[in-house]
């Protein structure tokens, strides 16, 4: 059993490395999550502290996701998102669903083709292909705007609030689809009708209870009369956990509930509001660092599968970037008067980030036969998305004439 001194030293070094890697990432122009993942992988590969228990990784990921989604909701300003509300909701619901259908069908076909040619790749069923695509169907707000900030540009018109709304609100949809499909594959649901009803229940309870929890959070915090500001932050943590657990126990989606509660609480006056928001922003960063270090260490046991799946993962990634994402955007926004160039930019702003990698641990945790393949492909898709789209995003926005200097 390691001593507390060694544990403290290791924890301090890891956190400081992560913090400074975030600064380096901002200068280079790519999201810091890649550095966190790389740090975790290096620890596992060369330090010997790799993780081979996906249930532990899923638990850490779930816990982190609760506070990441709450902080994302809390940062969403209603005045900014109201003019683009319906466009954003179409992208975060219909767009996610279309992405899942297109990419899932392609992944099923391409993995089957690669397995036919005996390249060390196992074929997957159509439901497994849809599960893989549901996991990577959501975009990442932190990834998108960290790239924009490091490039010192701002998007013209209503593009920035639209992308902020979509990126913040499509994670719950991806979680819902992933949980539903995983239920089918693990035998939790026996028919598409039951799955549809389960999805509606998750959505309804998540939104309804999240709204009530957000209002209750505001009411309670404003009436507690505590003597220290720090106690309000602790109380808010308890209320976020209560929201998640309450929604989950009532068969709703707890992740959706905390996101909605974050929107409600973040757009109302609360005592010590600035302090509480700053605390949750810092706490969400801590959760991201811990989560990605953990997921980096979890990837070490799957290095052998990575070499076998690299080619197919590249093909799937390119299909997502150049076919599935653009089609989902243009279909979702066909009814709007948004110019073609703006739709084109929205199509390219499809960076994948934290949520897909967390969701990729779900199949591993339930013991799905192809869970390892799915985890490796999803991790590869996230890295490809950040590298290709992340590095080219600012230049593409300037080329379309949709970027302003800050």
KEKE-3310 file (N, C-alpha, C; in steps of 0.2 Angstrom, whole numbers, plus 5000, padded with zeros to 4 digits):
npx = (5004:5004:5011:5004:5011:5018:5007:5001:5011:5012:4999:4999:5009:5003:4992:4998:5005:4995:4988:4998:4999:4987:4988:4999:4992:4982:4990:4995:4984:4975:4962:4964:4961:4967:4980:4978:4973:4984:4994:4989:4989:5003:5007:5001:5008:5022:5024:5018:5005:4993:4975:4964:4951:4935:4923:4927:4932:4921:4913:4920:4920:4906:4903:4911:4905:4892:4895:4902:4892:4882:4889:4891:4877:4875:4883:4876:4869:4853:4848:4857:4855:4841:4837:4842:4836:4828:4834:4846:4841:4836:4848:4854:4846:4838:4849:4859:4852:4851:4865:4869:4861:4867:4881:4881:4876:4886:4897:4894:4894:4907:4915:4911:4916:4930:4932:4929:4940:4950:4958:4961:4951:4935:4919:4904:4887:4872:4865:4876:4884:4876:4876:4890:4890:4881:4887:4898:4891:4889:4894:4908:4908:4918:4929:4928:4927:4939:4948:4944:4947:4960:4964:4961:4949:4933:4917:4906:4889:4876:4882:4891:4883:4874:4882:4887:4875:4871:4882:4882:4870:4868:4874:4866:4856:4864:4868:4856:4852:4863:4862:4849:4851:4861:4854:4846:4855:4861:4850:4841:4829:4815:4809:4807:4797:4796:4809:4807:4797:4805:4814:4807:4802:4814:4818:4807:4805:4818:4819:4808:4810:4823:4820:4812:4821:4831:4824:4821:4833:4838:4828:4831:4845:4844:4838:4844:4853:4867:4883:4895:4902:4908:4901:4889:4893:4896:4884:4877:4884:4879:4865:4866:4870:4859:4849:4853:4853:4840:4832:4837:4833:4819:4818:4822:4833:4847:4858:4853:4844:4853:4859:4848:4844:4856:4855:4843:4846:4857:4853:4846:4845:4856:4861:4878:4882:4892:4903:4899:4897:4910:4916:4910:4914:4928:4928:4922:4933:4942:4936:4936:4950:4954:4945:4950:4963:4961:4954:4964:4974:4966:4966:4978:4978:4972:4980:4985:4973:4972:4981:4976:4964:4966:4966:4953:4947:4951:4945:4931:4931:4934:4922:4913:4917:4916:4904:4893:4891:4890:4879:4869:4868:4864:4852:4845:4844:4837:4825:4828:4833:4847:4862:4871:4885:4887:4880:4889:4900:4896:4894:4907:4912:4912:4918:4923:4923:4925:4913:4910:4921:4919:4906:4910:4915:4904:4899:4910:4909:4897:4901:4900:4903:4910:4915:4928:4933:4924:4927:4941:4939:4931:4939:4949:4942:4939:4952:4956:4946:4949:4962:4962:4950:4951:4963:4961:4950:4950:4956:4947:4936:4940:4943:4930:4925:4919:4924:4930:4942:4947)
npy = (4994:5011:5025:5040:5051:5048:5046:5059:5066:5060:5063:5078:5080:5075:5083:5096:5094:5091:5104:5113:5107:5110:5124:5123:5117:5126:5136:5129:5126:5116:5105:5103:5090:5080:5081:5077:5064:5058:5060:5051:5039:5038:5036:5024:5016:5017:5020:5010:5010:5006:5004:4991:4989:4991:4995:5003:5013:5018:5021:5032:5040:5043:5049:5061:5066:5070:5083:5090:5091:5098:5110:5115:5117:5127:5138:5142:5155:5161:5172:5173:5161:5160:5167:5157:5145:5135:5130:5126:5116:5107:5103:5096:5086:5080:5080:5073:5060:5057:5057:5046:5036:5036:5035:5023:5013:5014:5010:4997:4991:4993:4988:4975:4972:4974:4963:4953:4953:4948:4955:4955:4961:4960:4958:4967:4968:4976:4983:4985:4993:5004:5008:5011:5022:5030:5033:5042:5053:5066:5083:5092:5106:5112:5108:5114:5128:5130:5129:5140:5151:5150:5153:5165:5171:5176:5170:5175:5184:5174:5162:5158:5157:5148:5136:5134:5131:5120:5111:5110:5105:5093:5082:5075:5069:5060:5052:5046:5039:5030:5023:5017:5009:5001:4994:4986:4978:4971:4964:4971:4976:4971:4974:4985:4994:4995:5000:5012:5018:5018:5027:5039:5040:5042:5054:5063:5062:5066:5080:5086:5083:5089:5103:5106:5103:5112:5124:5122:5122:5135:5141:5136:5138:5152:5154:5148:5155:5154:5156:5156:5158:5147:5136:5136:5132:5119:5114:5116:5106:5094:5096:5094:5081:5075:5078:5071:5057:5056:5058:5047:5036:5037:5032:5041:5051:5054:5062:5071:5078:5085:5093:5101:5107:5114:5124:5131:5135:5143:5154:5162:5173:5170:5168:5173:5170:5172:5166:5153:5149:5150:5141:5128:5128:5127:5114:5106:5106:5100:5087:5084:5082:5072:5062:5060:5056:5044:5037:5037:5029:5017:5014:5007:4993:4989:4991:4982:4979:4992:4993:4984:4989:5002:5006:5004:5012:5025:5026:5026:5038:5048:5046:5051:5064:5070:5066:5060:5070:5083:5079:5077:5090:5098:5092:5094:5107:5112:5119:5132:5149:5150:5155:5146:5145:5147:5135:5126:5129:5125:5112:5108:5111:5100:5094:5080:5075:5074:5067:5056:5047:5044:5037:5027:5018:5012:5000:4991:4990:4983:4971:4968:4959:4965:4976:4981:4983:4993:5003:5006:5011:5022:5030:5033:5040:5051:5057:5059:5068:5079:5082:5084:5092:5101:5108:5114:5122:5136:5141:5137:5144:5157:5157:5155:5167:5170:5173:5184:5195:5194)
npz = (5000:4995:5002:5010:5007:4994:4986:4986:4981:4968:4963:4964:4954:4942:4941:4939:4928:4919:4919:4914:4902:4896:4894:4885:4875:4871:4865:4855:4848:4849:4857:4874:4879:4872:4876:4889:4888:4882:4892:4902:4895:4893:4906:4909:4900:4901:4915:4921:4927:4922:4918:4919:4921:4916:4922:4933:4926:4919:4930:4935:4924:4922:4934:4932:4921:4925:4932:4922:4912:4920:4922:4909:4905:4914:4910:4898:4891:4891:4884:4873:4866:4863:4850:4841:4845:4840:4828:4834:4843:4833:4827:4838:4841:4829:4820:4827:4827:4814:4810:4818:4811:4798:4800:4807:4799:4789:4796:4800:4787:4783:4793:4792:4779:4780:4789:4781:4772:4780:4789:4802:4809:4817:4811:4814:4821:4814:4824:4833:4825:4825:4838:4840:4832:4838:4850:4846:4841:4845:4846:4853:4864:4872:4865:4852:4855:4862:4852:4843:4852:4854:4841:4840:4834:4830:4826:4814:4814:4820:4822:4832:4845:4840:4837:4850:4857:4851:4853:4867:4870:4863:4869:4879:4871:4864:4874:4878:4866:4866:4878:4876:4864:4870:4879:4871:4865:4876:4881:4888:4883:4874:4862:4848:4851:4865:4867:4861:4869:4881:4878:4877:4890:4897:4891:4894:4908:4912:4907:4913:4927:4928:4926:4937:4947:4945:4947:4961:4966:4964:4973:4985:4988:4988:5000:5011:5020:5024:5032:5026:5010:5003:5008:5001:4988:4991:4995:4982:4975:4981:4978:4964:4963:4969:4960:4948:4954:4958:4946:4939:4947:4945:4933:4923:4912:4920:4916:4907:4915:4924:4915:4911:4923:4926:4916:4920:4933:4930:4923:4932:4946:4959:4976:4979:4966:4956:4962:4964:4951:4946:4954:4950:4937:4938:4945:4935:4926:4934:4935:4921:4919:4928:4922:4909:4911:4917:4907:4897:4903:4903:4890:4887:4888:4876:4865:4856:4848:4842:4832:4823:4820:4815:4801:4797:4806:4802:4790:4794:4802:4792:4784:4793:4795:4782:4776:4784:4795:4787:4779:4789:4795:4784:4781:4794:4795:4783:4782:4786:4783:4783:4776:4763:4765:4779:4783:4778:4786:4799:4797:4796:4809:4819:4830:4840:4857:4874:4879:4869:4872:4885:4884:4877:4886:4891:4883:4886:4900:4902:4897:4883:4868:4857:4863:4866:4853:4849:4858:4855:4841:4843:4851:4842:4832:4839:4841:4828:4823:4831:4827:4813:4810:4820:4818:4806:4807:4810:4799:4788:4792:4790:4776:4771:4774:4786:4798:4811:4818:4835)
capx = (5000:5008:5010:5000:5016:5019:5000:5000:5016:5010:4993:5001:5013:4999:4988:5002:5007:4988:4986:5002:4998:4981:4991:5002:4987:4979:4995:4996:4977:4971:4959:4968:4959:4972:4986:4976:4973:4991:4997:4986:4992:5011:5007:5000:5012:5029:5024:5015:4999:4987:4969:4961:4944:4931:4918:4930:4933:4914:4910:4923:4917:4899:4903:4913:4900:4887:4897:4903:4885:4879:4893:4889:4871:4875:4886:4872:4865:4847:4847:4861:4853:4834:4836:4844:4834:4825:4840:4851:4838:4836:4855:4856:4841:4837:4855:4862:4849:4853:4872:4869:4859:4871:4887:4880:4875:4892:4902:4892:4896:4914:4919:4910:4920:4937:4933:4929:4947:4954:4963:4961:4945:4929:4913:4899:4880:4869:4864:4882:4886:4872:4879:4896:4889:4877:4893:4902:4886:4888:4900:4910:4908:4925:4934:4927:4929:4946:4952:4943:4950:4968:4966:4960:4944:4926:4912:4901:4882:4873:4885:4894:4878:4871:4886:4887:4869:4871:4887:4880:4863:4867:4877:4861:4853:4869:4868:4850:4853:4868:4859:4844:4854:4865:4849:4844:4861:4862:4844:4837:4823:4814:4807:4808:4792:4799:4815:4804:4794:4810:4817:4802:4802:4820:4818:4802:4807:4825:4818:4804:4813:4828:4818:4810:4827:4834:4820:4821:4840:4838:4824:4834:4851:4843:4835:4848:4856:4873:4888:4901:4901:4910:4896:4884:4896:4895:4876:4876:4886:4874:4859:4867:4870:4852:4845:4855:4851:4832:4830:4839:4829:4813:4818:4823:4840:4850:4863:4849:4841:4857:4860:4843:4845:4861:4852:4838:4850:4862:4849:4842:4849:4857:4866:4885:4881:4898:4907:4896:4898:4917:4918:4908:4919:4934:4926:4921:4940:4946:4933:4939:4957:4954:4942:4954:4969:4959:4953:4971:4976:4962:4967:4984:4976:4969:4985:4985:4967:4973:4985:4972:4958:4968:4964:4945:4945:4952:4939:4925:4932:4933:4915:4909:4918:4915:4898:4888:4890:4887:4872:4865:4867:4860:4845:4842:4843:4834:4820:4830:4836:4854:4866:4875:4892:4886:4879:4895:4905:4893:4896:4914:4913:4909:4924:4921:4927:4925:4907:4911:4926:4916:4901:4913:4916:4898:4899:4915:4907:4892:4904:4898:4908:4914:4916:4935:4933:4921:4931:4947:4937:4929:4945:4953:4938:4940:4958:4956:4942:4952:4968:4960:4945:4953:4969:4959:4944:4950:4958:4941:4931:4943:4942:4923:4923:4914:4928:4932:4948:4945)
capy = (5000:5017:5030:5046:5056:5046:5047:5066:5068:5058:5067:5084:5080:5074:5089:5101:5092:5092:5111:5116:5104:5114:5130:5122:5115:5133:5139:5125:5127:5110:5105:5100:5083:5076:5080:5073:5057:5056:5059:5045:5033:5037:5034:5017:5012:5017:5020:5003:5011:5006:5002:4985:4988:4996:4997:5008:5019:5020:5025:5039:5044:5045:5055:5067:5069:5074:5090:5093:5093:5104:5117:5117:5120:5134:5143:5143:5161:5161:5178:5172:5155:5161:5168:5151:5140:5129:5128:5122:5109:5102:5100:5092:5080:5077:5080:5067:5054:5056:5055:5039:5031:5036:5032:5016:5009:5013:5006:4990:4989:4994:4983:4968:4972:4973:4957:4948:4952:4944:4960:4955:4965:4957:4961:4969:4968:4983:4987:4987:4999:5010:5009:5014:5029:5034:5035:5048:5057:5072:5087:5095:5113:5114:5107:5119:5135:5131:5130:5146:5155:5150:5156:5173:5173:5175:5168:5181:5182:5170:5155:5156:5155:5141:5130:5133:5128:5113:5107:5109:5101:5086:5076:5071:5065:5054:5047:5043:5034:5025:5019:5013:5003:4996:4990:4981:4973:4967:4960:4974:4978:4965:4976:4992:4998:4996:5004:5019:5020:5019:5034:5044:5041:5045:5061:5067:5063:5070:5087:5088:5084:5094:5109:5107:5103:5119:5129:5121:5123:5142:5143:5133:5142:5159:5155:5145:5160:5151:5161:5156:5157:5140:5131:5136:5128:5112:5113:5115:5099:5090:5096:5092:5074:5073:5079:5065:5051:5056:5057:5040:5032:5038:5029:5046:5051:5059:5067:5076:5081:5089:5098:5106:5110:5119:5130:5134:5138:5147:5159:5165:5176:5166:5171:5171:5167:5172:5161:5146:5147:5149:5134:5123:5128:5124:5107:5103:5105:5094:5081:5082:5080:5065:5057:5058:5053:5037:5034:5036:5023:5012:5012:5003:4985:4988:4993:4977:4980:4998:4992:4980:4993:5009:5007:5005:5018:5031:5026:5028:5045:5052:5046:5055:5071:5072:5063:5060:5076:5087:5078:5078:5097:5101:5090:5097:5115:5113:5123:5138:5153:5151:5154:5139:5145:5146:5128:5122:5129:5121:5105:5106:5111:5094:5090:5075:5076:5070:5062:5050:5042:5041:5033:5021:5013:5008:4993:4988:4989:4978:4965:4967:4956:4969:4982:4983:4986:5000:5008:5008:5015:5028:5034:5035:5045:5058:5060:5061:5074:5085:5084:5086:5098:5106:5112:5117:5125:5143:5143:5136:5150:5163:5156:5156:5174:5170:5174:5191:5195:5197)
capz = (5000:4994:5008:5008:5004:4987:4983:4986:4976:4961:4961:4962:4948:4937:4940:4937:4921:4915:4919:4910:4895:4894:4892:4879:4870:4869:4861:4848:4844:4849:4863:4879:4881:4869:4881:4895:4886:4880:4898:4905:4891:4895:4913:4909:4895:4904:4922:4924:4931:4917:4921:4915:4924:4912:4926:4937:4921:4918:4936:4935:4918:4924:4939:4930:4916:4929:4933:4916:4909:4924:4921:4902:4906:4918:4906:4892:4892:4887:4879:4867:4863:4861:4843:4837:4849:4836:4824:4839:4845:4827:4826:4843:4841:4823:4818:4831:4825:4807:4811:4820:4806:4792:4802:4810:4793:4786:4801:4799:4781:4782:4797:4789:4773:4782:4792:4775:4769:4785:4791:4809:4811:4818:4809:4819:4818:4813:4831:4836:4822:4827:4845:4839:4829:4844:4855:4843:4837:4848:4846:4860:4864:4874:4859:4847:4857:4863:4845:4841:4856:4853:4834:4841:4829:4832:4821:4812:4815:4825:4821:4838:4849:4837:4839:4857:4859:4848:4856:4874:4871:4860:4873:4882:4866:4862:4880:4877:4861:4868:4883:4873:4860:4874:4882:4866:4864:4882:4882:4893:4880:4869:4856:4846:4854:4872:4867:4860:4876:4886:4876:4878:4897:4899:4889:4898:4916:4912:4906:4918:4934:4928:4926:4944:4951:4944:4951:4968:4968:4965:4978:4991:4989:4990:5007:5016:5024:5026:5034:5022:5003:5002:5010:4995:4983:4993:4994:4975:4973:4984:4974:4957:4964:4970:4953:4944:4956:4958:4939:4937:4951:4942:4926:4918:4911:4925:4913:4904:4920:4927:4910:4911:4929:4925:4912:4924:4938:4927:4920:4937:4951:4965:4980:4978:4959:4953:4966:4963:4944:4945:4957:4946:4931:4941:4947:4929:4923:4938:4932:4914:4919:4931:4918:4903:4913:4918:4900:4894:4906:4901:4883:4886:4887:4869:4860:4850:4844:4839:4826:4818:4818:4813:4794:4797:4810:4798:4785:4797:4804:4786:4782:4798:4794:4775:4773:4789:4798:4783:4778:4795:4796:4779:4782:4800:4794:4777:4783:4788:4778:4784:4770:4762:4768:4786:4784:4777:4792:4804:4795:4798:4816:4822:4834:4845:4863:4881:4880:4866:4875:4891:4882:4874:4891:4893:4881:4890:4907:4902:4894:4876:4865:4853:4867:4865:4846:4849:4862:4851:4836:4846:4853:4836:4829:4843:4840:4821:4823:4834:4823:4806:4810:4825:4815:4800:4808:4809:4792:4785:4793:4786:4769:4770:4776:4792:4804:4813:4823:4842)
cpx = (5004:5006:5007:5005:5017:5012:4999:5005:5014:5004:4995:5005:5008:4994:4991:5003:5000:4987:4991:5001:4992:4984:4995:4997:4983:4984:4996:4990:4974:4968:4964:4967:4964:4978:4984:4976:4980:4995:4995:4989:5000:5011:5006:5005:5019:5029:5021:5008:4993:4981:4966:4954:4939:4926:4920:4930:4926:4911:4913:4921:4910:4899:4905:4908:4894:4889:4899:4897:4882:4883:4892:4882:4871:4878:4882:4868:4859:4846:4851:4858:4845:4834:4838:4842:4832:4830:4845:4848:4837:4842:4856:4851:4841:4844:4859:4859:4851:4861:4872:4867:4864:4878:4887:4880:4882:4897:4900:4894:4904:4918:4917:4915:4927:4938:4933:4936:4952:4960:4963:4956:4939:4923:4908:4892:4878:4868:4870:4885:4882:4874:4885:4895:4885:4882:4896:4897:4886:4895:4902:4912:4915:4930:4934:4929:4936:4950:4950:4946:4957:4969:4964:4955:4937:4921:4907:4894:4880:4876:4888:4889:4875:4875:4887:4881:4869:4876:4885:4874:4863:4870:4871:4857:4858:4869:4862:4850:4858:4865:4853:4846:4858:4860:4846:4849:4862:4856:4840:4830:4822:4811:4808:4803:4794:4804:4812:4801:4799:4813:4813:4802:4808:4820:4813:4803:4814:4823:4814:4807:4819:4826:4816:4816:4830:4830:4821:4828:4841:4834:4828:4840:4850:4840:4839:4851:4863:4878:4894:4899:4903:4905:4890:4887:4895:4888:4874:4878:4881:4867:4860:4867:4863:4848:4847:4852:4843:4830:4831:4834:4821:4813:4819:4831:4843:4855:4859:4846:4846:4859:4854:4843:4850:4859:4847:4841:4854:4859:4845:4847:4849:4862:4873:4885:4888:4903:4905:4898:4906:4919:4916:4912:4925:4933:4926:4928:4943:4943:4935:4946:4957:4951:4947:4961:4967:4958:4959:4974:4972:4963:4973:4982:4974:4974:4985:4979:4968:4976:4981:4966:4960:4966:4956:4943:4946:4947:4933:4925:4931:4926:4911:4910:4916:4908:4892:4886:4887:4880:4867:4863:4863:4853:4841:4840:4840:4829:4822:4833:4843:4858:4870:4882:4892:4884:4885:4900:4902:4894:4903:4916:4909:4914:4921:4926:4926:4919:4908:4915:4923:4910:4904:4915:4910:4898:4904:4912:4901:4894:4902:4904:4913:4915:4923:4936:4930:4925:4937:4945:4935:4934:4949:4949:4939:4946:4959:4952:4946:4958:4966:4956:4948:4959:4966:4953:4945:4952:4952:4936:4933:4942:4934:4920:4919:4918:4930:4937:4945:4949)
cpy = (5006:5021:5036:5051:5054:5047:5055:5069:5067:5062:5074:5085:5080:5080:5095:5100:5093:5100:5114:5113:5108:5120:5129:5120:5122:5136:5136:5126:5120:5109:5101:5093:5078:5075:5076:5066:5054:5055:5052:5039:5032:5034:5026:5013:5012:5018:5014:5004:5011:5003:4996:4984:4993:4999:5003:5014:5022:5024:5032:5043:5047:5050:5061:5070:5072:5081:5093:5095:5099:5110:5119:5120:5127:5139:5145:5149:5161:5166:5177:5166:5156:5162:5162:5145:5134:5126:5123:5115:5104:5099:5095:5086:5076:5075:5074:5061:5052:5054:5048:5034:5030:5033:5025:5011:5008:5009:4999:4987:4988:4989:4976:4967:4970:4966:4951:4947:4950:4949:4960:4959:4960:4961:4963:4969:4975:4987:4989:4993:5005:5012:5013:5022:5033:5037:5042:5053:5064:5076:5090:5102:5115:5113:5112:5126:5136:5132:5137:5152:5156:5153:5163:5175:5172:5174:5174:5179:5178:5163:5153:5153:5148:5135:5129:5130:5121:5108:5106:5105:5094:5080:5072:5066:5059:5049:5043:5037:5028:5020:5014:5007:4998:4991:4984:4976:4969:4964:4964:4976:4973:4967:4983:4997:5000:5000:5012:5022:5022:5026:5040:5046:5044:5053:5065:5068:5067:5078:5089:5089:5088:5101:5111:5107:5110:5124:5128:5123:5131:5144:5141:5137:5149:5160:5151:5149:5157:5157:5161:5154:5150:5135:5131:5132:5121:5110:5112:5108:5094:5090:5094:5084:5071:5073:5073:5059:5051:5055:5049:5035:5032:5036:5035:5046:5057:5064:5073:5081:5087:5095:5104:5110:5116:5125:5134:5138:5144:5154:5163:5168:5171:5169:5169:5168:5166:5167:5154:5144:5146:5142:5128:5122:5125:5116:5103:5101:5100:5087:5079:5079:5073:5060:5055:5055:5045:5034:5033:5030:5016:5009:5008:4996:4984:4991:4988:4978:4987:4997:4988:4985:5000:5010:5009:5011:5025:5032:5029:5036:5049:5052:5051:5062:5074:5070:5064:5066:5082:5086:5079:5086:5100:5098:5093:5104:5117:5118:5130:5142:5154:5150:5148:5139:5144:5138:5124:5123:5125:5114:5103:5107:5106:5090:5086:5076:5071:5065:5056:5045:5040:5036:5026:5016:5009:5001:4989:4985:4983:4971:4963:4964:4960:4976:4985:4986:4993:5005:5011:5013:5022:5033:5037:5040:5051:5061:5063:5067:5080:5087:5087:5092:5103:5111:5116:5122:5133:5145:5142:5142:5156:5163:5157:5163:5175:5171:5182:5190:5197:5203)
cpz = (5000:5000:5005:5005:4996:4983:4981:4981:4969:4959:4960:4955:4942:4936:4937:4929:4916:4914:4914:4902:4892:4891:4885:4873:4867:4864:4854:4844:4844:4856:4868:4881:4878:4873:4887:4894:4885:4887:4902:4901:4893:4902:4913:4905:4898:4911:4925:4927:4926:4921:4916:4918:4921:4917:4931:4932:4920:4924:4936:4930:4920:4929:4937:4925:4919:4930:4927:4912:4913:4922:4914:4902:4909:4914:4900:4894:4888:4882:4873:4863:4860:4854:4839:4841:4845:4831:4828:4841:4839:4826:4832:4844:4834:4820:4821:4828:4818:4806:4813:4815:4800:4794:4804:4804:4789:4790:4800:4793:4781:4787:4795:4783:4775:4785:4786:4772:4774:4787:4799:4813:4811:4815:4815:4816:4817:4819:4834:4832:4824:4834:4844:4837:4834:4849:4852:4839:4840:4847:4853:4860:4866:4869:4854:4849:4859:4857:4843:4845:4855:4846:4834:4835:4833:4826:4820:4813:4821:4825:4828:4843:4847:4839:4846:4860:4857:4852:4864:4875:4868:4864:4876:4877:4864:4868:4880:4872:4863:4873:4881:4869:4864:4877:4877:4866:4870:4885:4887:4890:4875:4863:4854:4850:4861:4872:4865:4866:4881:4884:4878:4886:4899:4897:4893:4905:4916:4912:4911:4925:4934:4929:4934:4948:4951:4948:4958:4970:4969:4972:4985:4993:4991:4997:5012:5021:5028:5028:5030:5014:5000:5003:5004:4990:4985:4993:4987:4973:4975:4980:4967:4958:4965:4964:4949:4947:4956:4951:4937:4940:4948:4935:4921:4916:4915:4922:4910:4909:4923:4922:4910:4917:4929:4921:4916:4929:4936:4925:4925:4942:4957:4969:4979:4971:4956:4956:4964:4956:4943:4948:4953:4939:4933:4942:4940:4926:4927:4935:4926:4915:4922:4926:4912:4905:4914:4911:4896:4896:4904:4894:4882:4885:4880:4864:4854:4845:4840:4832:4821:4816:4815:4806:4794:4801:4806:4793:4788:4799:4798:4784:4787:4796:4787:4773:4779:4792:4793:4781:4783:4796:4791:4779:4788:4799:4787:4777:4785:4782:4779:4777:4769:4765:4775:4787:4783:4783:4798:4803:4797:4805:4820:4826:4839:4851:4869:4881:4876:4869:4882:4889:4879:4880:4893:4890:4885:4897:4907:4899:4887:4872:4861:4856:4866:4858:4846:4852:4858:4845:4838:4848:4847:4833:4832:4841:4833:4820:4825:4830:4817:4806:4815:4822:4809:4801:4807:4802:4787:4786:4790:4779:4767:4771:4782:4798:4805:4818:4829:4844)
residu = (UNK:UNK:UNK:UNK:UNK:UNK:UNK:UNK:UNK:UNK:UNK:UNK:UNK:UNK:UNK:UNK:UNK:UNK:UNK:UNK:UNK:UNK:UNK:UNK:UNK:UNK:UNK:UNK:UNK:UNK:UNK:UNK:UNK:UNK:UNK:UNK:UNK:UNK:UNK:UNK:UNK:UNK:UNK:UNK:UNK:UNK:UNK:UNK:UNK:UNK:UNK:UNK:UNK:UNK:UNK:UNK:UNK:UNK:UNK:UNK:UNK:UNK:UNK:UNK:UNK:UNK:UNK:UNK:UNK:UNK:UNK:UNK:UNK:UNK:UNK:UNK:UNK:UNK:UNK:UNK:UNK:UNK:UNK:UNK:UNK:UNK:UNK:UNK:UNK:UNK:UNK:UNK:UNK:UNK:UNK:UNK:UNK:UNK:UNK:UNK:UNK:UNK:UNK:UNK:UNK:UNK:UNK:UNK:UNK:UNK:UNK:UNK:UNK:UNK:UNK:UNK:UNK:UNK:UNK:UNK:UNK:UNK:UNK:UNK:UNK:UNK:UNK:UNK:UNK:UNK:UNK:UNK:UNK:UNK:UNK:UNK:UNK:UNK:UNK:UNK:UNK:UNK:UNK:UNK:UNK:UNK:UNK:UNK:UNK:UNK:UNK:UNK:UNK:UNK:UNK:UNK:UNK:UNK:UNK:UNK:UNK:UNK:UNK:UNK:UNK:UNK:UNK:UNK:UNK:UNK:UNK:UNK:UNK:UNK:UNK:UNK:UNK:UNK:UNK:UNK:UNK:UNK:UNK:UNK:UNK:UNK:UNK:UNK:UNK:UNK:UNK:UNK:UNK:UNK:UNK:UNK:UNK:UNK:UNK:UNK:UNK:UNK:UNK:UNK:UNK:UNK:UNK:UNK:UNK:UNK:UNK:UNK:UNK:UNK:UNK:UNK:UNK:UNK:UNK:UNK:UNK:UNK:UNK:UNK:UNK:UNK:UNK:UNK:UNK:UNK:UNK:UNK:UNK:UNK:UNK:UNK:UNK:UNK:UNK:UNK:UNK:UNK:UNK:UNK:UNK:UNK:UNK:UNK:UNK:UNK:UNK:UNK:UNK:UNK:UNK:UNK:UNK:UNK:UNK:UNK:UNK:UNK:UNK:UNK:UNK:UNK:UNK:UNK:UNK:UNK:UNK:UNK:UNK:UNK:UNK:UNK:UNK:UNK:UNK:UNK:UNK:UNK:UNK:UNK:UNK:UNK:UNK:UNK:UNK:UNK:UNK:UNK:UNK:UNK:UNK:UNK:UNK:UNK:UNK:UNK:UNK:UNK:UNK:UNK:UNK:UNK:UNK:UNK:UNK:UNK:UNK:UNK:UNK:UNK:UNK:UNK:UNK:UNK:UNK:UNK:UNK:UNK:UNK:UNK:UNK:UNK:UNK:UNK:UNK:UNK:UNK:UNK:UNK:UNK:UNK:UNK:UNK:UNK:UNK:UNK:UNK:UNK:UNK:UNK:UNK:UNK:UNK:UNK:UNK:UNK:UNK:UNK:UNK:UNK:UNK:UNK:UNK:UNK:UNK:UNK:UNK:UNK:UNK:UNK:UNK:UNK:UNK:UNK:UNK:UNK:UNK:UNK:UNK:UNK:UNK:UNK:UNK:UNK:UNK:UNK:UNK:UNK:UNK:UNK:UNK:UNK:UNK:UNK:UNK:UNK:UNK:UNK:UNK:UNK:UNK:UNK:UNK:UNK:UNK:UNK:UNK:UNK:UNK:UNK:UNK:UNK)
# end
